[in-house]
Amino acid sequence: MNSAYPILIVSLFLSLLGCQSTYRMTARELGMSDAERQVEASKVTLQSKRETALQTLQFTMGQRPAMLDGICYYLNKPAGTRNLSREDIAVLRQAFFEPVRAKPVLNILVDPGHGGTDSGCRSGAVHEQHITLAIAREVQAQLKALGHNANLTRPDEHTTRTLDERAQLGASLAIDAFVSIHVNASANPEAKGVETYTLPAFGCEGTLPNSPPRGPLVGHAYVNTSTRLAYYVHRALLDASQSAPYVQPADRGVRHAHFKVLRDTPAPAILVETGFITNVDDFIRITDKVAQKEIARRIVSGIVQALCQNEPN
């Protein structure tokens, strides 16, 4: 029997019972009590009638991939047939619908992935550590130009920093956020796009295979703000309204992983996979100097939107 049939049967049954009210509790608990609810087969759409940080939430019963205002976001647990998981409701509500304590001046630790004896992935003579350092330096410079404080976990191509040292540096600097910058690779040259990672909520699996629940971890205290930060940075990287001179990346989603820098840094922390070094389009975007500055500008824009701006209630 096709695995999709049980979900389809349940959703059709709920429709007969008047399932337009099925997700009323989800909407109310999220802070979207006025939302219009649409259920079509197993797909659910909640559309807010007022101006909020999150206008539209779309998800599919029994699945983790969802859409937040058109941006791919992986739920911490598969959506239920009558409600989202308690973990997802708590994270989304506090990330997007609770009052934000905006900070006029931020203290950000920017982490250029790899470095020194660890060059990361490569394509010919181009190494991940060189790309991540170039983008990270631009992020640092642009944050400082806006009046914020920004430090790098490694200052050059020769410095090697362990993952423990990177997380500990975040603790010693009393940072507002940790932003780790990386480059992806795949045996499939067609694989491309941007991924942005946060720590899964406590008790939840990561998005990647073989990523069972772990914790409680240091990073679990910051999951809500990390989710907000990841979403705004990811959205900025995908902003199609400002494309030139930028090859528009594919949306691979805000995802969850138990990466050490996410689980052990005592601050909101995200890890951005800026593109695939093994894909032609992404390679151009992540290695071109002008495009690297644009990637950095978008990351900075997302950081500022997430942490410096109050959202409408």
C-alpha positions as CSV (number, residue, x, y, z in Angstrom):
1,M,0.0,0.0,0.0
2,N,1.3,3.4,-0.9
3,S,2.6,5.2,2.3
4,A,0.8,8.4,1.3
5,Y,-2.6,6.7,1.3
6,P,-3.2,6.7,5.1
7,I,-2.4,10.4,5.3
8,L,-4.7,11.1,2.4
9,I,-7.5,9.0,3.9
10,V,-7.2,10.8,7.2
11,S,-7.1,14.3,5.6
12,L,-10.2,13.5,3.5
13,F,-12.0,12.2,6.6
14,L,-11.1,15.4,8.5
15,S,-12.4,17.4,5.5
16,L,-15.8,15.7,5.8
17,L,-15.8,16.6,9.5
18,G,-15.1,20.2,8.7
19,C,-11.4,20.3,8.9
20,Q,-11.2,24.1,8.2
21,S,-11.3,24.2,12.0
22,T,-8.8,21.3,12.5
23,Y,-5.8,23.7,12.8
24,R,-7.5,26.4,14.8
25,M,-5.5,25.3,17.9
26,T,-2.2,25.4,15.9
27,A,-3.0,28.9,14.6
28,R,-4.0,30.2,18.0
29,E,-1.0,28.7,19.8
30,L,1.3,30.1,17.2
31,G,-0.1,33.6,17.5
32,M,-2.1,33.5,14.3
33,S,-5.5,33.2,15.8
34,D,-7.0,35.3,13.0
35,A,-5.5,33.1,10.3
36,E,-7.5,31.8,7.4
37,R,-7.0,28.0,7.2
38,Q,-7.1,26.0,4.0
39,V,-6.7,22.3,3.9
40,E,-6.4,20.6,0.5
41,A,-5.8,16.9,0.5
42,S,-2.8,16.6,3.0
43,K,-1.6,20.2,2.4
44,V,-2.4,22.9,5.0
45,T,-2.0,26.7,4.7
46,L,-2.4,29.2,7.5
47,Q,-2.6,32.8,6.2
48,S,-2.6,35.6,8.7
49,K,-5.0,38.5,8.1
50,R,-2.8,41.1,9.9
51,E,0.8,42.2,9.5
52,T,3.0,39.8,11.4
53,A,6.6,38.6,11.2
54,L,5.3,35.4,9.6
55,Q,2.3,35.8,7.2
56,T,1.9,32.4,5.7
57,L,2.8,28.9,7.0
58,Q,2.3,25.9,4.7
59,F,3.0,22.3,5.6
60,T,2.1,18.8,4.6
61,M,0.6,16.2,7.1
62,G,3.2,13.6,8.0
63,Q,6.2,15.6,6.6
64,R,8.9,17.9,7.9
65,P,9.5,20.2,4.9
66,A,7.3,23.3,5.3
67,M,7.2,26.8,3.8
68,L,7.5,30.0,5.9
69,D,6.4,32.9,3.6
70,G,7.7,31.0,0.6
71,I,11.0,30.0,2.3
72,C,11.7,26.3,2.8
73,Y,11.9,25.4,6.5
74,Y,12.2,21.9,7.9
75,L,10.0,21.3,11.0
76,N,11.6,19.7,14.0
77,K,9.0,16.9,13.8
78,P,6.7,15.8,11.0
79,A,3.4,17.7,10.9
80,G,0.5,15.9,12.5
81,T,-3.0,15.4,11.0
82,R,-4.6,17.8,13.5
83,N,-1.7,19.9,14.8
84,L,2.0,20.7,14.6
85,S,4.3,19.2,17.3
86,R,4.5,20.9,20.6
87,E,8.2,21.6,19.9
88,D,7.5,23.3,16.6
89,I,4.7,25.4,17.9
90,A,6.9,26.6,20.8
91,V,9.9,27.4,18.5
92,L,7.9,29.1,15.8
93,R,5.8,31.1,18.2
94,Q,8.8,32.5,20.1
95,A,10.9,33.0,16.9
96,F,8.3,35.0,15.0
97,F,5.4,36.0,17.2
98,E,6.9,36.9,20.6
99,P,8.2,40.5,21.2
100,V,11.8,40.9,20.0
101,R,14.3,42.7,22.3
102,A,16.1,44.6,19.6
103,K,19.7,45.5,20.2
104,P,21.1,48.7,18.7
105,V,24.7,47.4,18.7
106,L,25.5,43.7,18.1
107,N,28.5,41.6,19.1
108,I,28.8,39.0,16.4
109,L,31.4,36.1,16.1
110,V,31.9,35.2,12.4
111,D,33.3,31.8,11.8
112,P,35.1,31.1,8.5
113,G,34.7,27.3,8.3
114,H,37.9,25.1,8.3
115,G,41.3,26.7,7.9
116,G,45.0,25.9,8.4
117,T,45.6,22.2,8.2
118,D,41.9,21.6,7.4
119,S,41.2,23.0,4.0
120,G,37.6,21.7,3.7
121,C,36.2,20.7,0.4
122,R,37.9,21.7,-2.9
123,S,37.5,22.0,-6.6
124,G,40.9,22.0,-8.3
125,A,43.1,24.6,-6.6
126,V,40.1,26.3,-5.0
127,H,39.6,25.3,-1.3
128,E,36.7,25.9,0.9
129,Q,38.8,27.6,3.6
130,H,39.7,30.4,1.1
131,I,36.1,31.0,0.1
132,T,34.8,31.0,3.7
133,L,37.5,33.4,4.9
134,A,36.9,35.9,2.0
135,I,33.1,36.0,2.8
136,A,33.7,36.1,6.5
137,R,36.0,39.1,6.2
138,E,33.4,40.9,4.2
139,V,30.7,40.1,6.8
140,Q,33.0,41.4,9.5
141,A,33.8,44.6,7.6
142,Q,30.2,45.3,6.7
143,L,29.0,44.8,10.3
144,K,31.7,47.1,11.6
145,A,30.7,49.7,9.0
146,L,27.2,49.6,10.4
147,G,28.5,50.2,13.9
148,H,28.4,46.7,15.2
149,N,31.2,44.6,16.8
150,A,32.4,41.7,14.8
151,N,35.3,39.2,15.4
152,L,36.6,36.2,13.4
153,T,37.3,32.8,14.8
154,R,40.4,32.6,12.6
155,P,42.2,35.7,11.1
156,D,43.9,34.1,8.2
157,E,44.4,31.0,6.0
158,H,47.1,29.5,8.2
159,T,45.4,29.5,11.6
160,T,43.9,26.2,12.6
161,R,41.0,26.3,15.1
162,T,39.4,23.2,16.6
163,L,35.6,23.1,16.9
164,D,36.0,23.3,20.7
165,E,38.1,26.4,20.4
166,R,35.5,28.1,18.1
167,A,32.7,27.4,20.6
168,Q,34.8,28.5,23.6
169,L,35.7,31.8,21.8
170,G,32.0,32.5,21.5
171,A,31.7,32.0,25.3
172,S,34.7,34.3,26.1
173,L,33.4,37.2,23.9
174,A,29.9,37.3,25.3
175,I,28.5,37.4,21.8
176,D,24.9,38.0,20.6
177,A,25.2,35.5,17.8
178,F,27.6,33.0,16.2
179,V,27.5,32.8,12.4
180,S,29.6,30.0,10.8
181,I,30.2,30.2,7.0
182,H,30.8,27.1,4.9
183,V,30.8,25.7,1.4
184,N,29.0,22.5,0.4
185,A,30.1,19.6,-1.9
186,S,28.4,16.7,-3.6
187,A,29.2,13.7,-5.8
188,N,26.2,15.0,-7.9
189,P,27.3,18.0,-9.9
190,E,23.6,19.1,-10.2
191,A,23.3,19.5,-6.4
192,K,23.2,23.3,-5.7
193,G,21.8,25.9,-3.5
194,V,21.9,27.4,0.0
195,E,21.3,25.6,3.3
196,T,21.2,27.3,6.7
197,Y,21.4,25.1,9.8
198,T,20.3,25.5,13.4
199,L,20.3,23.1,16.3
200,P,17.2,20.9,16.5
201,A,14.8,21.6,19.4
202,F,15.5,19.4,22.4
203,G,14.2,15.9,21.9
204,C,14.1,16.2,18.1
205,E,16.2,14.6,15.3
206,G,18.3,16.5,13.0
207,T,17.4,16.9,9.3
208,L,20.5,15.0,8.2
209,P,20.5,11.2,8.2
210,N,21.6,9.4,11.4
211,S,21.0,12.5,13.6
212,P,19.2,11.2,16.6
213,P,18.0,13.5,19.4
214,R,20.7,14.7,21.8
215,G,20.9,16.7,24.9
216,P,20.0,18.8,26.7
217,L,22.8,20.8,25.1
218,V,24.2,24.3,25.7
219,G,22.7,25.5,22.4
220,H,19.2,24.4,23.3
221,A,18.7,27.5,25.4
222,Y,19.0,29.6,22.2
223,V,17.1,27.5,19.7
224,N,14.2,30.0,19.3
225,T,16.5,33.0,18.5
226,S,18.8,30.7,16.4
227,T,15.7,29.8,14.3
228,R,14.8,33.4,13.8
229,L,18.4,34.3,12.8
230,A,18.6,31.3,10.4
231,Y,15.3,32.2,8.7
232,Y,16.2,35.9,8.2
233,V,19.7,35.1,6.9
234,H,18.4,32.4,4.6
235,R,15.7,34.6,3.3
236,A,18.1,37.4,2.6
237,L,20.4,35.0,0.7
238,L,17.4,34.1,-1.5
239,D,16.1,37.6,-2.1
240,A,15.2,37.6,-5.8
241,S,14.4,41.4,-5.8
242,Q,18.1,42.2,-5.7
243,S,19.7,39.8,-8.0
244,A,22.5,41.5,-9.9
245,P,25.4,40.8,-9.8
246,Y,24.4,37.6,-8.1
247,V,23.5,34.2,-9.5
248,Q,20.2,33.4,-7.6
249,P,20.8,30.3,-5.5
250,A,18.4,27.4,-5.1
251,D,16.5,27.2,-1.8
252,R,17.6,24.0,0.1
253,G,15.9,25.1,3.3
254,V,16.5,26.1,6.9
255,R,17.6,22.7,8.4
256,H,18.7,21.2,11.7
257,A,21.9,19.5,12.7
258,H,23.9,18.7,15.9
259,F,27.0,20.3,14.6
260,K,29.4,21.0,17.5
261,V,29.5,24.8,17.0
262,L,25.7,24.8,17.1
263,R,25.3,22.6,20.2
264,D,28.2,24.0,22.3
265,T,28.2,27.8,21.6
266,P,26.4,29.7,24.4
267,A,24.6,32.0,22.1
268,P,22.2,31.9,19.1
269,A,24.2,30.0,16.4
270,I,23.7,29.2,12.8
271,L,25.8,27.5,10.1
272,V,25.4,28.7,6.5
273,E,26.3,26.5,3.5
274,T,26.7,29.2,0.9
275,G,26.7,26.9,-2.1
276,F,28.2,23.8,-3.7
277,I,31.8,24.1,-4.9
278,T,31.0,21.1,-7.1
279,N,28.2,22.9,-9.1
280,V,29.0,25.2,-11.9
281,D,26.5,27.9,-11.1
282,D,27.3,27.9,-7.4
283,F,31.0,27.8,-8.0
284,I,30.8,31.1,-9.9
285,R,28.7,32.7,-7.2
286,I,30.8,31.7,-4.2
287,T,34.2,32.4,-5.9
288,D,33.6,35.7,-7.7
289,K,34.9,38.6,-5.6
290,V,31.9,40.9,-6.3
291,A,29.5,38.1,-5.6
292,Q,31.2,37.3,-2.3
293,K,30.6,40.8,-1.2
294,E,27.0,40.4,-2.1
295,I,26.7,37.2,-0.2
296,A,28.2,38.9,2.8
297,R,25.8,41.9,2.4
298,R,22.9,39.5,2.5
299,I,24.1,37.7,5.5
300,V,24.6,41.0,7.3
301,S,21.1,42.1,6.2
302,G,19.6,38.9,7.7
303,I,21.5,39.3,11.0
304,V,20.3,42.9,11.4
305,Q,16.7,42.1,10.5
306,A,16.7,39.2,13.0
307,L,18.3,40.9,15.9
308,C,18.0,44.7,15.5
309,Q,14.4,45.2,14.4
310,N,11.2,45.0,16.4
311,E,8.5,43.1,14.6
312,P,4.8,44.2,14.3
313,N,2.5,42.4,16.8
